[in-house]
Amino acid sequence: MPSSDYDIRDPRFAKMIHMNAGIDLLWSGGRWCEGPAYLPAGKYLIWSDIPNDRTLRWDERNGEVSVFEQPARNQNGHTVDAQGRLVSCEHRGRAVSRIEHDGTTRVLADRYKGKRFNSPNDVVVKSDGSVWFTDPSYGIDSEYEGDASPSEIGARNVYRIDPSGEVTIVIDDMVQPNGLAFSGDESLLYVADTGKTHVADCTPKIRSYPVSKDGKSVGKGTTLVECDCGLFDGFRVDTAGNIWSSAGDGVHCFAPDGSLLGKILIDEVVANVCFGGPKHNRLFICATTTLRAVYVNAQGLTPFHSS
């Protein structure tokens, strides 16, 4: 029964789901599925299968899945900017890149002060055109998701790429910064810390950072929510300000104040999610080996939304 797919913790969550809407299995056969991004102009979804070094494409019109790019430089997170271009985090490329309208790939940044990034993980584009991304060490920790290598920077930070190309550090107080997203009005930046993979007493959490008035930096962060099952990895924010986050037992939905509203239960560890579809009310879920989707009574923020 579809009702078994949901764990309702708050009456507000009951209004955000459709009890008769089950979870669709769209594809299986991955090793570690990550980084979903919906491209509305093409009516398709892109996501990563990192260890298999490929990005895949699910066609909304006929449900067919094909290889979008292989080799893919062990890409991880993706997003779509306001011009409809795909922005990617590359583990093996140790870079953030973008596919231009003419089909060419442009490296937006691969170094900070002359030193190579660790392995860019997840990315978001702000309304001013700046690109913000996390840079943990997962892609250089072993040969499984990239190329094993020592860190040149010696830290794991969150960075901002200015439209001019200048790269600055915006957050340097996290163990392993991972998923990230802005609130609808871009006054807050949310970032997940998955540092428990490397430091046993690092509590899995999402932190909230106030964005400065000039939009180019953030203030001191605070912990918004802690994970009660596994780790928070990638997540998205809906138009009401709720956070839909990956976790060890599925997708957790939080109100803007951090209250746990409910869960969508999945029988695999979930790595990342995104909203898509014509009405942007379909939640696409990258679980360990599968791509799934479920219709919800919520709409995700898009690069084209107005606050």
C-alpha positions as CSV (number, residue, x, y, z in Angstrom):
1,M,0.0,0.0,0.0
2,P,1.3,3.5,-0.8
3,S,0.5,4.6,2.8
4,S,3.5,2.4,3.9
5,D,5.8,4.7,1.9
6,Y,5.2,7.6,4.3
7,D,6.1,8.3,8.0
8,I,3.9,11.3,9.0
9,R,5.3,13.1,12.0
10,D,3.2,16.4,11.6
11,P,-0.2,17.1,10.2
12,R,1.4,19.5,7.8
13,F,3.2,16.7,6.1
14,A,-0.1,14.8,5.5
15,K,-1.1,17.8,3.3
16,M,2.1,17.7,1.4
17,I,1.8,14.1,0.2
18,H,-0.7,12.1,-1.8
19,M,-1.5,8.9,0.1
20,N,-2.5,7.2,-3.1
21,A,0.7,8.2,-4.9
22,G,3.2,5.4,-4.7
23,I,6.9,5.7,-5.3
24,D,7.8,4.9,-8.9
25,L,11.0,2.9,-9.7
26,L,12.3,4.6,-12.9
27,W,15.6,2.8,-13.3
28,S,18.0,0.4,-11.5
29,G,21.5,-0.8,-12.1
30,G,23.8,1.9,-10.6
31,R,26.5,1.7,-8.0
32,W,26.1,5.1,-6.3
33,C,23.5,7.3,-7.9
34,E,23.8,11.0,-7.2
35,G,23.3,14.5,-8.5
36,P,19.9,14.7,-10.1
37,A,19.0,17.8,-12.1
38,Y,15.8,18.3,-14.2
39,L,16.1,20.2,-17.5
40,P,12.7,21.5,-18.4
41,A,13.5,22.6,-21.9
42,G,14.4,19.0,-22.8
43,K,11.9,17.3,-20.5
44,Y,14.6,15.1,-19.1
45,L,16.5,14.3,-15.9
46,I,20.3,14.0,-15.6
47,W,22.0,12.1,-12.8
48,S,25.4,10.6,-11.9
49,D,26.4,7.0,-11.4
50,I,29.8,8.0,-9.9
51,P,31.7,4.7,-9.6
52,N,30.7,3.7,-13.1
53,D,31.9,7.1,-14.3
54,R,28.8,8.0,-16.3
55,T,26.0,10.4,-16.3
56,L,22.6,9.1,-17.3
57,R,19.5,10.7,-18.9
58,W,15.9,9.8,-18.2
59,D,13.5,10.9,-20.8
60,E,10.2,12.2,-19.3
61,R,8.3,11.6,-22.5
62,N,8.9,7.9,-22.9
63,G,10.7,6.8,-19.7
64,E,13.8,5.7,-21.6
65,V,17.2,5.8,-20.0
66,S,20.4,6.4,-22.0
67,V,24.0,7.4,-21.3
68,F,24.4,11.1,-21.3
69,E,28.2,11.2,-20.9
70,Q,30.8,8.5,-20.4
71,P,33.5,8.8,-19.3
72,A,32.1,11.7,-17.2
73,R,35.1,12.6,-14.9
74,N,33.2,10.9,-12.0
75,Q,30.7,13.8,-11.9
76,N,28.7,14.1,-8.7
77,G,26.2,17.0,-8.1
78,H,24.5,19.0,-10.9
79,T,22.2,22.0,-11.1
80,V,20.6,24.0,-13.8
81,D,21.3,27.8,-14.1
82,A,18.8,30.5,-15.0
83,Q,19.8,30.1,-18.7
84,G,19.0,26.4,-18.7
85,R,22.7,25.3,-18.7
86,L,23.8,22.2,-16.8
87,V,26.4,22.9,-14.2
88,S,28.4,19.9,-12.9
89,C,30.8,19.0,-10.1
90,E,33.6,16.7,-11.2
91,H,35.4,14.4,-8.8
92,R,38.1,13.3,-11.2
93,G,38.3,16.6,-13.0
94,R,38.5,18.3,-9.5
95,A,36.5,21.1,-11.1
96,V,33.1,22.8,-11.6
97,S,32.1,22.8,-15.2
98,R,29.2,23.9,-17.4
99,I,27.8,22.7,-20.7
100,E,27.3,25.8,-22.8
101,H,24.4,26.3,-25.3
102,D,26.6,25.2,-28.2
103,G,27.3,21.9,-26.4
104,T,30.9,22.7,-25.4
105,T,32.0,22.1,-21.8
106,R,33.6,25.0,-20.0
107,V,35.5,24.7,-16.7
108,L,34.3,27.4,-14.4
109,A,37.0,26.8,-11.7
110,D,39.4,24.0,-10.8
111,R,41.7,25.8,-8.4
112,Y,41.9,28.1,-5.4
113,K,45.0,30.3,-5.3
114,G,46.8,27.9,-7.6
115,K,45.9,24.7,-5.7
116,R,43.6,22.1,-7.1
117,F,40.2,21.6,-5.4
118,N,39.7,18.2,-3.6
119,S,36.6,16.9,-5.4
120,P,33.7,19.3,-5.9
121,N,30.6,17.6,-4.7
122,D,27.4,19.7,-5.0
123,V,26.5,23.0,-6.5
124,V,23.9,25.7,-6.6
125,V,23.6,28.9,-8.8
126,K,22.5,32.1,-7.1
127,S,20.3,34.7,-8.8
128,D,23.3,37.0,-9.4
129,G,24.9,34.3,-11.5
130,S,27.5,33.3,-8.9
131,V,28.1,29.6,-8.5
132,W,28.4,28.1,-4.9
133,F,29.8,24.6,-4.3
134,T,31.1,22.3,-1.7
135,D,34.5,20.6,-1.8
136,P,34.9,17.6,0.5
137,S,37.5,14.9,0.0
138,Y,35.4,11.9,-1.2
139,G,36.6,11.9,-4.7
140,I,40.3,11.8,-3.7
141,D,39.9,9.5,-0.8
142,S,40.1,6.4,-3.0
143,E,40.0,5.1,-6.5
144,Y,36.3,4.3,-6.3
145,E,34.7,7.7,-7.0
146,G,37.7,9.5,-8.5
147,D,41.5,9.4,-8.3
148,A,43.1,8.9,-4.9
149,S,45.3,11.9,-4.2
150,P,46.4,14.0,-1.3
151,S,44.6,17.3,-0.8
152,E,46.5,20.2,-2.2
153,I,44.4,22.8,-0.3
154,G,44.5,20.8,3.0
155,A,41.0,21.8,3.9
156,R,37.3,21.1,3.0
157,N,35.5,24.3,2.2
158,V,32.5,25.9,0.5
159,Y,33.4,28.2,-2.3
160,R,31.8,30.9,-4.4
161,I,32.7,31.5,-8.1
162,D,31.9,35.1,-9.0
163,P,30.6,35.8,-12.5
164,S,34.0,37.4,-13.1
165,G,35.7,34.0,-12.4
166,E,37.1,35.0,-9.0
167,V,36.9,32.2,-6.4
168,T,36.5,32.9,-2.7
169,I,36.0,30.7,0.4
170,V,32.6,31.3,2.0
171,I,32.5,28.6,4.6
172,D,35.5,26.9,6.3
173,D,34.1,25.5,9.6
174,M,32.8,22.2,8.3
175,V,34.4,18.7,8.4
176,Q,32.9,17.5,5.1
177,P,30.6,20.0,3.5
178,N,28.2,18.2,1.1
179,G,24.7,19.2,-0.1
180,L,23.7,22.8,-0.2
181,A,20.8,25.0,-1.2
182,F,19.6,28.6,-0.8
183,S,16.3,29.6,0.8
184,G,13.8,31.1,-1.6
185,D,14.7,34.7,-0.9
186,E,18.4,33.7,-0.8
187,S,18.8,35.1,2.7
188,L,20.0,31.8,4.0
189,L,22.4,29.2,2.7
190,Y,21.9,25.6,4.0
191,V,24.8,23.2,3.9
192,A,25.0,19.5,5.0
193,D,28.0,18.2,6.9
194,T,28.7,14.5,6.3
195,G,31.9,14.6,8.4
196,K,30.9,11.5,10.4
197,T,32.4,9.5,7.5
198,H,35.8,10.7,8.7
199,V,35.3,11.9,12.3
200,A,33.3,9.7,14.5
201,D,31.9,12.4,16.8
202,C,30.8,14.7,14.0
203,T,27.0,14.8,14.2
204,P,25.3,14.5,10.8
205,K,23.5,17.8,10.3
206,I,22.3,20.6,8.1
207,R,23.6,24.1,9.1
208,S,22.1,27.4,8.2
209,Y,24.2,30.5,7.3
210,P,22.8,34.0,6.9
211,V,23.8,35.5,3.6
212,S,25.4,39.0,3.7
213,K,23.6,42.0,2.3
214,D,26.0,42.1,-0.7
215,G,25.2,38.4,-1.4
216,K,28.8,37.4,-1.6
217,S,29.5,35.9,1.8
218,V,27.8,34.4,4.8
219,G,27.8,35.0,8.5
220,K,28.2,32.5,11.4
221,G,26.3,29.3,10.9
222,T,24.0,27.5,13.3
223,T,22.8,23.9,13.3
224,L,19.3,23.7,11.9
225,V,18.6,19.9,12.0
226,E,20.4,16.7,13.0
227,C,20.0,13.4,11.2
228,D,18.3,10.5,13.1
229,C,19.2,7.9,10.4
230,G,22.4,7.9,8.5
231,L,23.6,11.1,6.9
232,F,22.1,14.1,5.2
233,D,23.6,14.4,1.8
234,G,21.9,16.3,-1.1
235,F,18.7,18.2,-0.5
236,R,16.3,20.7,-2.1
237,V,14.0,23.5,-0.8
238,D,10.4,24.0,-1.9
239,T,8.5,27.2,-2.5
240,A,7.1,27.2,1.0
241,G,10.6,27.0,2.5
242,N,10.5,23.3,3.5
243,I,13.7,21.3,3.1
244,W,13.5,17.8,1.5
245,S,16.7,16.0,2.3
246,S,18.3,12.6,1.6
247,A,19.0,10.3,4.6
248,G,19.7,6.7,5.4
249,D,16.1,5.6,5.4
250,G,14.7,7.8,2.6
251,V,13.8,11.5,2.3
252,H,13.2,13.6,5.4
253,C,11.1,16.8,5.1
254,F,11.7,19.7,7.5
255,A,9.8,22.9,8.1
256,P,11.9,26.1,7.8
257,D,12.3,26.1,11.6
258,G,13.8,22.6,11.5
259,S,10.8,20.7,12.7
260,L,10.7,17.2,11.2
261,L,7.4,17.0,9.3
262,G,7.7,13.5,7.9
263,K,9.6,11.0,5.8
264,I,9.3,9.3,2.5
265,L,10.6,5.8,3.2
266,I,13.0,4.1,0.8
267,D,14.7,0.7,1.1
268,E,18.1,2.0,0.1
269,V,20.3,4.9,1.3
270,V,19.3,8.0,-0.5
271,A,22.0,10.3,-1.8
272,N,20.2,13.2,-3.4
273,V,16.9,14.6,-4.6
274,C,15.5,17.2,-6.9
275,F,12.1,18.5,-8.1
276,G,11.0,18.3,-11.7
277,G,8.2,17.6,-14.1
278,P,6.0,20.2,-15.9
279,K,4.6,21.5,-12.6
280,H,7.8,20.9,-10.6
281,N,5.9,18.8,-8.2
282,R,7.6,15.5,-8.8
283,L,10.4,14.6,-6.4
284,F,13.1,12.6,-8.1
285,I,15.1,10.4,-5.7
286,C,18.6,9.1,-6.3
287,A,19.0,6.1,-4.0
288,T,22.1,3.9,-3.9
289,T,21.4,1.8,-7.1
290,T,18.1,3.3,-8.3
291,L,16.3,6.3,-9.6
292,R,12.8,6.8,-8.2
293,A,10.2,9.5,-8.2
294,V,7.0,10.4,-6.4
295,Y,4.4,13.1,-6.9
296,V,4.0,15.5,-3.8
297,N,1.8,18.4,-3.0
298,A,4.7,20.8,-3.1
299,Q,6.8,22.5,-5.7
300,G,10.5,22.9,-5.7
301,L,12.3,26.1,-6.2
302,T,13.8,26.6,-9.7
303,P,16.3,29.0,-11.2
304,F,13.4,30.8,-12.7
305,H,11.3,31.3,-9.5
306,S,10.6,34.8,-8.2
307,S,10.6,35.4,-4.5
